[in-house]
Amino acid sequence: MNYIALFTAEAQKNAEKSAVVDRGAARTTSYAELDRLSSLAAGKIYAMGYREGDFVVICMENSMEYIAAYLGTLKAGCAVVPLSTAYPQERVDYIVKDCGAKLVIQQDFFEDIDLYGEYCAPPKMIPRHWLYIPPALPETPRGYATRLEALLLPPYEILTTF
């Protein structure tokens, strides 16, 4: 079972329960709403021509849209590269170049999201999801990609699933 399958199962089981509460409880998003918005994000990513294995940078403020972009990137079959908006532009540029990202998602990504249909890559197409870990320091030579599901497994299972 992959990360998106786990999320989808949770979203179906708890559709009306709160999935995300933005800072200060200004906005609450249900699992159903988050699932729909992440599927729309995946639809936009897919419609823009990005496919399985492409690296997608997400550089947004912490919000429900950030989580939807993260899940949508995985649903599109792409690898997530999470970046802080606090990073200086020079560092962002370096990481984008280092991982070969083809798309950088920022806050304005969701402005026209309803123009795209929902999408989720078939499970056979994306048996694994990838997460890019940026270099810890600017002088660190390179970042690396890790299998996202490894973060969900007990240590003894990680060794047997790769």
N, C-alpha and C positions, 0 to 999 in steps of 0.2 A: 504494500500500500504506500502510495506517495503522499507528499505533503498536502497537495490540493485535494486528494481523495479524503484525507482526514478532515480537512476544513469543510468540504462539501457535506460530509456525513454529519458534522457538528452543526452546520447551518440548517440542514433539514430537520435535525432533532430539536433544535432550539431556535427556530425561525424568528419568533417574536421576542426572544430575550435580547438583552443588551450585549452587543459584541464589543463596541468601542464607545468610550465616554471621553470626549475631548476635554482638555484642561479646563478646570473651573466648572465642569459639568454644563458647559454652555450648549452642548449638543450630544445627543445619544443616538447611536446607530444600531439597529437590530442586525442579527445575523443575516436575515433575508435581504435587507437593504445592502449590506456589505457584500454579500455574494453577488447581487445584481450589479452593483457598481464595479466590482472587480471583474465581472464578466464583460461589462461594457469596456473597461480599460483594456482587457485582453483583445476584444474585438477591434479596438482602435489600433493597438500595437500590431495585430495581425494584418489589418487593412493597410497599414503603412508599409507592409512588406517584410517585417521582422519575423524570423522563424526560429525553430529549435536550435539552441546553442548560441544564438546571438546574445551578446552582453548588453544589458540595458541598465544605465545609471539612473538611480532615483535620488534626486537632490531637492528635497522639499522639507518644509517645516513639519514637525511631528503633528499629525492630524489623521482624521479618518481617511482623507484622500491619500495620504502616504501609505496607509495599510492597504487600501484598495489598489493602488498602483503596484505595490509589492506582490499582492496576490494575483493581480491581473498579469503581471510580467511572467509569473510562474505558470498561469493558465495558458498563456500564449506559447509556452515551451521555452522561454528565454531564461537566461541566467541573470540573477539580480546582483546589482552593484550598488549597495546603499551608501550614500555619502551625506555628510552633515552640511547644512547650509552655512555653518560657521567656518568651514574650510576656506582658506584664501583661494582665489580663482586659479592661481598658479598650481596649487595642489590638486584641485579638481581637474585641470587640464592634464596634469601628469598622470593621474589615475585613469582618466578616459583614454589616454593614449596607451598606457601600460596594458590595460585589459582589452583594448580594441573595441570599446563600446561603439555601437552604431546609433544609439538613441540615448538622449538625456531627457528624462522626464522631470519637469518642473511644475510649479503650482498651476500654470495656465493650461496644462495638459487636459484638465477636466472641463474647460470652458465649453467645448463643443461635443462632449462625450455622447450625447443622445443622438448624434448623427450616425453613430456606428452601431452595428448589431452586437448582441452578446456572443461570446466565443469562449470555448475551452477546448484546448487540444485534446484529441483522443488519448486515453491513458496509454495505449500501446506506443504512441508516438513519443511520449515523455515519461519513460519509466523512472527517471531520476530527475530531480531538480538540483540546480547548481547555484551556489552563492559565492560571489567573488569577495575575498577578504583583502582590502587594500593594504598596502605597506603601512606598518605601524608608524614609521618616521619617514620624512621626505628622503633621507639618505639611504633608507632600506631599498635594496635593488629592485624587488618586484613583489607584487601581491600574488595571491594564489586562489584557485577555485577549490571549493570543497563541496561534497555532496550534502545537500540540505537535510536529507533524511537521516544522515549520521547524527545530527543533533537531537533526533527524536528517539534513537535506539539506545538500549542499555549497552555499556561498553563491550560485553562479550558478543553481542550481535553485530556490532560494527565490523569486527574482524572477520565474521563469516559471510557478510553480505557484499563485500567489495570484490 
